[in-house]
């Protein structure tokens, strides 16, 4: 193992090394970075993606390994699942939580599963049994917590298939549970709930330039995520109708209001949740609003 100090001696002070998770989080992370303001291009054969920021270098690394390389200092920061930080026992600084994934906005869950016909009802029923999983340390820790002794083996893949023939149970990750049901597996217990996290090397976090860069990255990523569920609305209306409009629409209690060149008219602009727009636009129209424009947002920073 190479000491963290060795990496910092060879890393430029004004370049931030960021770990982009290769795998299920890769596409979602690239999309969120683009909305945050960093355009990243990943080659199908390369592991050093292009980013339009001379102060940043990106390395494409499996999510399972990112926390290790951040801890060692090869990476200043990176995005990975909370599960892999726990599995690796990595000593890193957690900057923020980001609720996004490749399929849904639900958190990932590591669950203990058995075949539908299995007699196993709880983790206690696995005493002396065999369990296959990719998260060996998390599973062993859970077993110790419940005072259960079982053989835990690392699974290189196709873990769901092993549950029916090779082992007594598996610990697998799921978001919706659909894949488990398709493979006729039943969830017994949840071991860990995990969401993507932006993590930083502890030494990098203490360096003012790198910390500021990481905090800026976190701020804009959060703004990009916040904007995904909201839209902007613009409209014009008579100044005399404004009070009625605001009473009818509490969501518009803090809009931006500006005078128009036409006397007695104002422009109103606000940000609202996208799912309520279809109900609000007819109400706005009835309240006297004209020229209503709905537009998407890239970032919302509070």
KEKE-3310 file (N, C-alpha, C; in steps of 0.2 Angstrom, whole numbers, plus 5000, padded with zeros to 4 digits):
npx = (5004:5003:5009:4998:5004:5014:5007:5002:5014:5016:5005:4998:4995:4985:4976:4962:4959:4947:4936:4927:4913:4914:4902:4886:4883:4889:4884:4873:4880:4889:4879:4873:4884:4886:4874:4878:4888:4900:4906:4909:4917:4918:4928:4926:4936:4946:4952:4954:4944:4939:4937:4930:4938:4952:4957:4954:4955:4950:4947:4942:4935:4930:4916:4917:4930:4933:4933:4944:4954:4952:4955:4968:4974:4976:4966:4958:4944:4928:4914:4904:4895:4888:4888:4900:4910:4908:4910:4923:4929:4934:4943:4937:4932:4915:4907:4894:4877:4870:4855:4854:4853:4856:4843:4832:4826:4827:4835:4848:4847:4855:4851:4846:4843:4833:4828:4810:4804:4811:4814:4819:4817:4822:4837:4843:4840:4850:4861:4876:4875:4878:4882:4882:4890:4894:4897:4906:4911:4902:4891:4897:4898:4885:4880:4888:4882:4870:4873:4876:4883:4890:4895:4903:4905:4914:4906:4908:4899:4883:4875:4862:4858:4865:4858:4848:4855:4868:4871:4864:4859:4859:4866:4861:4861:4848:4836:4822:4818:4813:4821:4825:4812:4809:4818:4813:4816:4815:4815:4822:4828:4834:4850:4858:4855:4859:4866:4872:4887:4897:4914:4929:4947:4955:4966:4966:4955:4958:4966:4965:4963:4959:4948:4939:4936:4931:4919:4913:4910:4901:4891:4885:4882:4872:4863:4859:4853:4842:4835:4830:4817:4809:4802:4803:4792:4785:4775:4763:4753:4739:4742:4733:4727:4736:4737:4726:4730:4741:4736:4728:4737:4748:4761:4767:4771:4783:4788:4797:4794:4791:4790:4782:4784:4771:4760:4752:4754:4762:4776:4778:4788:4793:4798:4793:4787:4788:4777:4765:4762:4753:4740:4741:4743:4730:4723:4731:4729:4715:4716:4720:4732:4743:4752:4759:4774:4782:4798:4812:4825:4842:4849:4846:4849:4850)
npy = (4994:5011:5025:5039:5052:5051:5052:5065:5072:5072:5077:5091:5107:5115:5108:5097:5081:5070:5057:5048:5037:5021:5011:5008:5020:5029:5035:5043:5051:5059:5065:5074:5081:5088:5097:5104:5111:5106:5099:5083:5070:5054:5041:5026:5017:5023:5028:5040:5053:5067:5084:5100:5109:5116:5115:5103:5086:5070:5053:5038:5026:5011:5011:5003:5005:5018:5025:5020:5024:5038:5039:5036:5046:5047:5051:5067:5069:5061:5052:5040:5026:5026:5013:5007:5015:5011:4997:4996:5002:5015:5029:5044:5061:5065:5075:5077:5071:5064:5061:5052:5040:5026:5022:5025:5037:5032:5026:5014:4997:4985:4969:4954:4939:4925:4910:4909:4898:4895:4891:4900:4913:4924:4932:4925:4912:4908:4902:4894:4892:4896:4911:4921:4935:4952:4961:4958:4962:4970:4961:4952:4960:4963:4950:4948:4957:4952:4941:4929:4915:4912:4906:4917:4921:4928:4935:4934:4938:4936:4933:4931:4920:4910:4908:4899:4886:4885:4892:4896:4908:4925:4941:4955:4970:4981:4992:4993:4980:4973:4964:4954:4948:4944:4933:4925:4927:4930:4944:4945:4953:4970:4975:4987:5004:5014:5028:5039:5047:5062:5062:5066:5067:5068:5075:5083:5090:5099:5108:5124:5129:5117:5113:5123:5122:5109:5111:5120:5112:5103:5112:5116:5104:5100:5110:5107:5095:5099:5107:5098:5094:5105:5119:5135:5149:5161:5176:5189:5201:5211:5225:5226:5214:5207:5205:5196:5185:5181:5177:5167:5158:5151:5146:5155:5165:5172:5178:5185:5201:5213:5229:5233:5240:5245:5254:5250:5236:5221:5210:5193:5182:5165:5150:5134:5118:5105:5096:5102:5111:5108:5110:5123:5132:5134:5140:5152:5158:5160:5170:5181:5181:5183:5178:5167:5158:5143:5136:5125:5121:5123:5124:5126:5136:5138)
npz = (5000:4996:5004:5008:5008:4998:4986:4987:4985:4972:4966:4958:4966:4962:4955:4954:4958:4953:4956:4945:4946:4938:4930:4937:4942:4933:4921:4926:4934:4926:4918:4929:4932:4920:4921:4932:4927:4922:4908:4903:4895:4891:4885:4876:4878:4886:4902:4907:4907:4897:4903:4903:4911:4916:4929:4934:4935:4929:4934:4929:4938:4946:4956:4968:4972:4974:4986:4993:4985:4987:5001:5001:4994:4981:4974:4975:4978:4976:4969:4976:4982:4998:5003:4999:5005:5018:5017:5013:5024:5024:5028:5026:5022:5022:5010:5005:5002:4988:4980:4968:4954:4942:4938:4946:4959:4971:4986:4986:4992:5002:5003:5012:5005:5001:4992:4986:4992:5003:5020:5028:5039:5046:5050:5060:5057:5049:5055:5054:5041:5023:5014:5000:4993:4987:4996:5008:5020:5026:5027:5036:5047:5050:5053:5065:5073:5076:5082:5075:5067:5052:5036:5025:5009:4995:4981:4964:4954:4946:4957:4961:4955:4962:4974:4973:4971:4975:4987:5004:5006:5000:4999:4992:4981:4978:4971:4967:4968:4959:4950:4959:4962:4950:4949:4958:4972:4989:5000:5015:5026:5028:5026:5024:5019:5006:4998:4985:4988:4989:4992:5001:5002:5017:5019:5008:5010:5020:5013:5007:4994:4987:4995:4993:4980:4980:4988:4980:4969:4975:4979:4967:4961:4970:4967:4954:4955:4963:4954:4945:4949:4948:4939:4930:4930:4920:4918:4913:4920:4925:4937:4947:4949:4955:4969:4972:4964:4972:4984:4980:4976:4986:4983:4976:4984:4986:4973:4959:4955:4943:4935:4920:4904:4900:4907:4923:4922:4927:4928:4932:4940:4945:4954:4954:4960:4948:4946:4950:4941:4930:4937:4941:4930:4923:4934:4935:4923:4924:4934:4928:4922:4908:4893:4898:4902:4903:4909:4908:4921:4925:4937:4954:4967:4983)
capx = (5000:5007:5006:4995:5009:5018:5003:5002:5020:5016:4999:4998:4991:4979:4972:4958:4958:4940:4934:4920:4912:4913:4897:4879:4882:4893:4880:4870:4885:4891:4873:4873:4890:4884:4870:4881:4893:4906:4905:4913:4917:4921:4930:4924:4942:4950:4950:4955:4939:4940:4933:4931:4940:4959:4958:4951:4957:4945:4949:4936:4937:4925:4913:4919:4937:4934:4934:4950:4959:4952:4958:4975:4976:4977:4960:4956:4937:4925:4907:4903:4890:4889:4889:4907:4914:4907:4913:4930:4931:4938:4943:4937:4927:4909:4905:4887:4873:4866:4850:4852:4855:4855:4837:4827:4829:4827:4841:4850:4847:4858:4846:4847:4838:4832:4822:4804:4801:4815:4811:4822:4812:4826:4845:4844:4839:4856:4866:4880:4873:4882:4879:4886:4888:4899:4899:4908:4912:4895:4887:4899:4897:4878:4880:4890:4878:4864:4876:4875:4889:4888:4901:4901:4909:4913:4903:4910:4893:4877:4874:4855:4857:4868:4854:4844:4858:4875:4872:4858:4856:4863:4865:4862:4859:4842:4832:4815:4816:4810:4825:4824:4806:4810:4822:4810:4819:4811:4819:4822:4830:4838:4856:4861:4852:4865:4865:4878:4890:4903:4918:4935:4952:4955:4972:4964:4950:4962:4970:4960:4961:4955:4942:4935:4934:4926:4913:4909:4907:4895:4885:4882:4878:4865:4858:4857:4848:4836:4832:4826:4810:4806:4802:4802:4786:4785:4769:4761:4746:4737:4744:4727:4726:4742:4735:4722:4734:4746:4732:4726:4743:4753:4767:4770:4771:4789:4790:4800:4789:4794:4786:4782:4783:4764:4757:4747:4755:4768:4779:4779:4793:4794:4801:4788:4788:4785:4771:4759:4761:4746:4735:4742:4742:4723:4722:4735:4725:4709:4717:4721:4739:4744:4759:4763:4779:4786:4804:4816:4830:4848:4852:4842:4854:4847)
capy = (5000:5017:5030:5045:5057:5050:5054:5072:5075:5072:5080:5099:5110:5118:5103:5093:5074:5068:5050:5046:5030:5017:5007:5010:5027:5033:5039:5048:5056:5063:5070:5079:5086:5093:5101:5108:5116:5103:5094:5077:5066:5047:5037:5019:5013:5026:5029:5047:5057:5074:5088:5106:5113:5115:5114:5097:5079:5065:5047:5033:5020:5007:5014:4999:5006:5025:5027:5018:5029:5044:5039:5035:5052:5047:5055:5072:5068:5057:5050:5033:5024:5025:5006:5005:5018:5006:4990:4997:5005:5020:5035:5050:5066:5065:5081:5078:5066:5065:5056:5050:5033:5025:5020:5029:5042:5028:5023:5007:4993:4979:4965:4947:4936:4918:4908:4910:4892:4894:4891:4905:4919:4929:4931:4920:4905:4906:4900:4888:4892:4899:4916:4924:4942:4956:4966:4953:4965:4973:4955:4949:4964:4962:4944:4948:4961:4948:4935:4923:4912:4909:4906:4922:4920:4934:4933:4938:4940:4931:4931:4929:4913:4906:4907:4893:4880:4885:4894:4896:4915:4930:4948:4958:4976:4982:4998:4992:4974:4969:4959:4949:4945:4940:4928:4921:4928:4934:4948:4943:4959:4975:4976:4994:5008:5017:5033:5041:5053:5065:5061:5070:5065:5072:5080:5088:5095:5104:5113:5129:5129:5111:5113:5128:5118:5103:5114:5123:5106:5101:5117:5116:5097:5100:5115:5103:5090:5103:5109:5092:5093:5111:5123:5142:5151:5169:5178:5196:5202:5218:5226:5226:5207:5203:5203:5190:5180:5179:5174:5160:5153:5152:5144:5161:5171:5176:5179:5191:5206:5219:5234:5233:5247:5246:5256:5246:5229:5219:5204:5189:5176:5161:5143:5130:5111:5103:5091:5105:5115:5107:5112:5130:5136:5136:5145:5158:5161:5163:5176:5186:5181:5182:5176:5162:5154:5138:5134:5121:5124:5119:5124:5130:5136:5142)
capz = (5000:4995:5009:5005:5007:4992:4981:4987:4983:4964:4963:4958:4971:4959:4951:4958:4955:4954:4954:4942:4947:4933:4932:4937:4943:4928:4916:4930:4937:4920:4917:4934:4931:4915:4923:4937:4923:4920:4903:4904:4889:4893:4879:4877:4879:4891:4909:4909:4904:4896:4907:4901:4917:4917:4936:4937:4932:4931:4933:4929:4943:4949:4963:4974:4974:4974:4993:4995:4982:4990:5007:5000:4992:4974:4972:4980:4980:4971:4970:4976:4986:5005:5005:4998:5010:5024:5015:5013:5030:5022:5032:5022:5024:5018:5009:5004:4999:4982:4978:4961:4952:4935:4936:4950:4964:4977:4988:4985:4998:5002:5007:5013:5001:5000:4987:4989:4996:5009:5027:5032:5040:5049:5049:5065:5054:5045:5059:5051:5034:5018:5011:4995:4992:4985:5002:5013:5027:5028:5029:5042:5053:5052:5057:5072:5077:5078:5085:5070:5064:5045:5031:5020:5003:4990:4975:4958:4950:4945:4964:4962:4953:4967:4979:4972:4971:4978:4994:5007:5005:4997:5001:4985:4981:4974:4971:4966:4970:4953:4948:4964:4961:4943:4950:4963:4978:4994:5004:5023:5030:5025:5030:5024:5014:5003:4993:4982:4992:4987:4998:5000:5005:5023:5018:5003:5013:5024:5009:5006:4987:4985:4999:4990:4973:4981:4990:4974:4965:4979:4979:4960:4960:4974:4963:4948:4958:4965:4948:4942:4951:4947:4933:4931:4927:4919:4916:4914:4923:4928:4944:4951:4950:4958:4976:4971:4962:4977:4989:4977:4975:4991:4981:4973:4989:4985:4967:4957:4952:4940:4931:4913:4901:4899:4914:4926:4921:4930:4926:4938:4939:4951:4953:4957:4958:4941:4947:4951:4935:4926:4940:4942:4924:4923:4939:4934:4917:4927:4938:4924:4919:4901:4891:4903:4900:4908:4906:4912:4925:4926:4944:4959:4972:4989)
cpx = (5004:5004:5003:4999:5013:5014:5003:5008:5020:5010:5000:4993:4984:4976:4969:4957:4951:4939:4927:4919:4910:4907:4890:4878:4885:4889:4876:4874:4887:4885:4872:4878:4889:4880:4873:4886:4899:4904:4911:4912:4921:4922:4928:4930:4947:4947:4952:4950:4941:4935:4935:4933:4947:4961:4956:4953:4952:4948:4943:4938:4930:4922:4916:4926:4938:4936:4941:4955:4958:4955:4965:4978:4977:4972:4959:4949:4934:4918:4907:4897:4892:4891:4897:4912:4914:4910:4920:4933:4935:4937:4943:4932:4921:4907:4897:4884:4870:4862:4849:4855:4854:4847:4831:4831:4829:4834:4842:4850:4851:4854:4848:4841:4838:4827:4815:4801:4806:4812:4814:4818:4816:4833:4847:4844:4845:4862:4869:4878:4879:4879:4884:4884:4895:4902:4900:4908:4906:4891:4890:4898:4889:4877:4882:4886:4872:4867:4875:4881:4887:4894:4899:4907:4908:4910:4905:4905:4888:4875:4867:4854:4860:4863:4850:4848:4865:4876:4865:4855:4861:4862:4867:4859:4853:4839:4825:4813:4814:4814:4825:4818:4806:4814:4820:4814:4815:4816:4817:4823:4834:4844:4859:4857:4858:4863:4872:4881:4896:4908:4925:4941:4953:4961:4970:4959:4952:4965:4964:4958:4956:4948:4937:4932:4929:4919:4909:4906:4901:4889:4882:4879:4872:4860:4855:4852:4841:4832:4828:4819:4806:4806:4801:4795:4787:4778:4768:4754:4745:4739:4739:4725:4731:4740:4731:4725:4738:4742:4729:4731:4748:4760:4771:4771:4778:4792:4794:4795:4792:4789:4787:4782:4776:4762:4752:4748:4762:4770:4780:4783:4794:4797:4796:4790:4784:4778:4765:4758:4754:4740:4735:4741:4735:4721:4725:4731:4718:4710:4719:4728:4739:4751:4763:4768:4782:4792:4808:4822:4836:4850:4847:4846:4851:4852)
cpy = (5006:5022:5036:5051:5057:5053:5062:5076:5076:5075:5088:5101:5113:5114:5098:5086:5072:5061:5049:5039:5026:5012:5010:5017:5032:5038:5045:5053:5061:5068:5075:5083:5091:5098:5106:5113:5112:5097:5089:5072:5060:5043:5030:5015:5017:5027:5036:5052:5064:5078:5095:5111:5111:5114:5107:5091:5074:5058:5042:5027:5017:5010:5010:5001:5014:5027:5025:5023:5036:5044:5039:5042:5052:5051:5060:5071:5063:5055:5043:5032:5024:5018:5004:5009:5013:5000:4991:5000:5011:5026:5041:5055:5066:5073:5082:5072:5068:5060:5055:5043:5032:5024:5024:5034:5038:5026:5016:5003:4987:4974:4958:4944:4928:4916:4908:4904:4891:4894:4897:4911:4925:4928:4926:4913:4903:4904:4893:4887:4896:4905:4919:4931:4946:4960:4961:4956:4967:4967:4952:4953:4964:4955:4944:4952:4957:4941:4928:4921:4909:4910:4911:4922:4926:4931:4937:4940:4935:4929:4929:4922:4908:4904:4901:4886:4880:4887:4894:4903:4919:4937:4952:4965:4977:4989:4997:4985:4969:4963:4953:4945:4941:4933:4923:4921:4932:4938:4946:4949:4963:4976:4984:4998:5013:5022:5036:5047:5056:5065:5064:5067:5070:5077:5086:5093:5100:5109:5118:5129:5123:5111:5117:5125:5113:5106:5117:5118:5104:5105:5117:5109:5097:5105:5111:5098:5093:5105:5104:5092:5100:5114:5130:5144:5159:5170:5186:5196:5210:5219:5225:5219:5203:5201:5197:5184:5177:5175:5167:5155:5154:5150:5150:5167:5175:5176:5185:5195:5212:5223:5233:5240:5249:5248:5252:5238:5227:5212:5200:5183:5172:5154:5139:5122:5109:5100:5095:5110:5114:5110:5120:5134:5138:5141:5152:5162:5164:5169:5182:5186:5180:5181:5172:5158:5149:5136:5129:5124:5120:5118:5128:5130:5141:5146)
cpz = (5000:5000:5005:5004:5000:4986:4981:4985:4975:4961:4963:4962:4968:4954:4955:4955:4958:4952:4952:4943:4940:4934:4932:4938:4938:4924:4920:4932:4932:4918:4922:4934:4926:4917:4928:4933:4921:4914:4903:4898:4891:4886:4881:4879:4884:4898:4912:4905:4903:4900:4905:4907:4918:4925:4939:4932:4934:4930:4934:4933:4945:4956:4969:4976:4975:4981:4995:4992:4985:4997:5006:4997:4984:4971:4977:4983:4975:4973:4970:4981:4993:5007:5004:5002:5016:5023:5016:5020:5029:5026:5028:5025:5019:5017:5008:5001:4993:4980:4971:4959:4945:4933:4940:4955:4971:4979:4987:4992:4997:5007:5007:5010:5001:4995:4991:4993:5002:5015:5031:5033:5043:5048:5054:5062:5049:5049:5056:5044:5029:5015:5006:4994:4990:4991:5008:5020:5030:5031:5036:5048:5055:5056:5064:5076:5080:5081:5081:5067:5058:5041:5026:5015:4998:4984:4969:4953:4950:4952:4965:4960:4958:4972:4979:4972:4975:4985:4997:5007:5002:5000:4995:4986:4976:4975:4971:4968:4964:4950:4953:4963:4955:4944:4956:4970:4983:4999:5012:5027:5026:5029:5030:5018:5012:4998:4991:4987:4988:4993:4996:5004:5011:5022:5013:5006:5017:5020:5006:4999:4985:4989:4995:4983:4975:4984:4984:4970:4969:4979:4972:4958:4964:4970:4957:4950:4960:4960:4944:4943:4950:4940:4935:4927:4926:4917:4917:4916:4925:4935:4949:4953:4954:4965:4976:4969:4968:4982:4986:4976:4980:4988:4978:4978:4989:4978:4965:4953:4949:4936:4924:4910:4900:4906:4916:4925:4925:4927:4932:4936:4945:4949:4957:4956:4952:4941:4948:4946:4932:4930:4941:4936:4923:4928:4938:4928:4920:4931:4934:4921:4912:4899:4896:4900:4905:4904:4911:4916:4925:4933:4948:4965:4978:4993)
residu = (UNK:UNK:UNK:UNK:UNK:UNK:UNK:UNK:UNK:UNK:UNK:UNK:UNK:UNK:UNK:UNK:UNK:UNK:UNK:UNK:UNK:UNK:UNK:UNK:UNK:UNK:UNK:UNK:UNK:UNK:UNK:UNK:UNK:UNK:UNK:UNK:UNK:UNK:UNK:UNK:UNK:UNK:UNK:UNK:UNK:UNK:UNK:UNK:UNK:UNK:UNK:UNK:UNK:UNK:UNK:UNK:UNK:UNK:UNK:UNK:UNK:UNK:UNK:UNK:UNK:UNK:UNK:UNK:UNK:UNK:UNK:UNK:UNK:UNK:UNK:UNK:UNK:UNK:UNK:UNK:UNK:UNK:UNK:UNK:UNK:UNK:UNK:UNK:UNK:UNK:UNK:UNK:UNK:UNK:UNK:UNK:UNK:UNK:UNK:UNK:UNK:UNK:UNK:UNK:UNK:UNK:UNK:UNK:UNK:UNK:UNK:UNK:UNK:UNK:UNK:UNK:UNK:UNK:UNK:UNK:UNK:UNK:UNK:UNK:UNK:UNK:UNK:UNK:UNK:UNK:UNK:UNK:UNK:UNK:UNK:UNK:UNK:UNK:UNK:UNK:UNK:UNK:UNK:UNK:UNK:UNK:UNK:UNK:UNK:UNK:UNK:UNK:UNK:UNK:UNK:UNK:UNK:UNK:UNK:UNK:UNK:UNK:UNK:UNK:UNK:UNK:UNK:UNK:UNK:UNK:UNK:UNK:UNK:UNK:UNK:UNK:UNK:UNK:UNK:UNK:UNK:UNK:UNK:UNK:UNK:UNK:UNK:UNK:UNK:UNK:UNK:UNK:UNK:UNK:UNK:UNK:UNK:UNK:UNK:UNK:UNK:UNK:UNK:UNK:UNK:UNK:UNK:UNK:UNK:UNK:UNK:UNK:UNK:UNK:UNK:UNK:UNK:UNK:UNK:UNK:UNK:UNK:UNK:UNK:UNK:UNK:UNK:UNK:UNK:UNK:UNK:UNK:UNK:UNK:UNK:UNK:UNK:UNK:UNK:UNK:UNK:UNK:UNK:UNK:UNK:UNK:UNK:UNK:UNK:UNK:UNK:UNK:UNK:UNK:UNK:UNK:UNK:UNK:UNK:UNK:UNK:UNK:UNK:UNK:UNK:UNK:UNK:UNK:UNK:UNK:UNK:UNK:UNK:UNK:UNK:UNK:UNK:UNK:UNK:UNK:UNK:UNK:UNK:UNK:UNK:UNK:UNK:UNK:UNK:UNK:UNK:UNK:UNK:UNK:UNK:UNK:UNK:UNK:UNK:UNK:UNK:UNK)
# end
